[in-house]
Amino acid sequence: MGIGRRKSGNFKFPVHGSQFSRLKPGGIFLFTYHAGEKTIHLEEFIGRKVDIEVVFFASDFIIDCLRGAGFEIIEITERGPYPEIEYQSRRAYVFASKPPVLTCRR
């Protein structure tokens, strides 16, 4: 399920100033999400009343956001849902890394 901040009807991917900033240079992380371009509203989840919007993101959008924030994409994988087990949406997995800090010596 996607993360985002609602701003004027669009969702903004919070890369700058978020938990991503804790990643050390050269560090690798796995980002997973439901792939697509829709938002669904849930009023019940696992037998409990909720009031949430779940945002699905297109992989191109996620990749552009990560690259725009200076991350390097290592690998992208998408898969379909396991029938009768998972919510019937595509899953996406993006391995990315924070580039090592480059230093100049004189």
C-alpha positions in Angstrom: 0.0 0.0 0.0 1.4 3.3 -1.0 2.6 6.2 1.1 2.0 9.8 0.2 0.9 13.1 1.3 -2.3 14.6 -0.2 -1.6 18.0 -1.8 -4.2 19.5 -4.1 -5.7 16.1 -5.1 -2.2 14.6 -5.9 0.1 12.6 -3.8 3.6 13.7 -3.2 6.2 11.1 -2.6 8.1 12.1 0.6 11.7 11.3 -0.3 13.4 14.4 1.0 13.5 14.9 4.8 12.0 11.5 5.5 13.2 8.2 6.8 15.2 7.8 3.6 17.6 10.5 4.8 18.7 8.0 7.6 20.2 5.7 5.0 24.0 5.8 5.0 25.8 6.5 1.7 26.2 3.2 -0.2 23.2 1.8 1.8 20.6 -0.4 0.0 16.9 -0.5 0.7 13.9 -2.4 -0.7 10.8 -0.3 -1.3 7.5 -2.2 -1.9 4.1 -1.0 -2.9 0.9 -1.9 -4.7 1.5 -1.0 -8.3 -1.2 0.9 -10.3 -2.8 4.3 -10.6 -5.8 4.3 -8.3 -6.9 5.2 -4.8 -9.3 3.0 -2.8 -11.1 3.9 0.4 -11.5 1.3 3.1 -14.0 1.4 5.9 -13.2 -2.1 7.1 -9.9 -4.0 7.3 -9.2 -7.3 8.9 -12.5 -7.2 10.7 -12.0 -3.7 12.1 -13.6 -0.4 11.2 -11.1 2.0 9.6 -11.2 5.2 7.5 -8.2 5.2 5.2 -7.3 5.8 1.6 -4.9 3.4 0.0 -2.8 4.8 -2.8 -1.4 2.7 -5.6 1.6 4.1 -7.4 2.8 3.6 -11.0 6.4 2.2 -11.0 7.5 5.0 -13.3 6.4 7.6 -10.8 8.3 5.9 -7.9 11.4 5.4 -10.0 11.3 9.1 -11.1 10.9 10.2 -7.5 13.8 8.1 -6.2 16.1 9.1 -9.1 15.1 12.7 -8.6 16.2 12.5 -5.0 19.6 11.1 -6.0 19.0 7.4 -5.4 20.3 4.7 -7.8 17.9 2.0 -9.0 19.4 -1.5 -8.7 16.4 -3.7 -9.7 12.7 -3.5 -10.2 10.3 -6.4 -10.0 6.6 -6.5 -10.4 4.3 -9.5 -9.8 0.7 -10.4 -9.8 -1.2 -11.3 -6.6 -1.4 -14.8 -5.2 -5.0 -15.8 -6.0 -7.4 -16.1 -3.1 -4.7 -15.1 -0.6 -3.8 -11.5 -1.3 -5.6 -8.4 -2.4 -5.9 -8.7 -6.2 -3.4 -6.0 -7.2 0.1 -6.0 -8.7 3.0 -5.8 -6.2 6.2 -3.9 -7.0 9.6 -4.2 -5.4 12.3 -1.6 -6.0 15.9 -2.2 -4.8 17.7 1.2 -4.6 20.8 2.6 -3.1 22.0 5.9 -1.8 25.2 6.8 -3.7 28.4 6.8 -1.8 29.7 10.3 -0.8 32.3 11.5 -3.2 35.2 13.4 -1.7 37.8 15.6 -3.5 41.3 15.6 -2.4 43.9 18.2 -3.4 
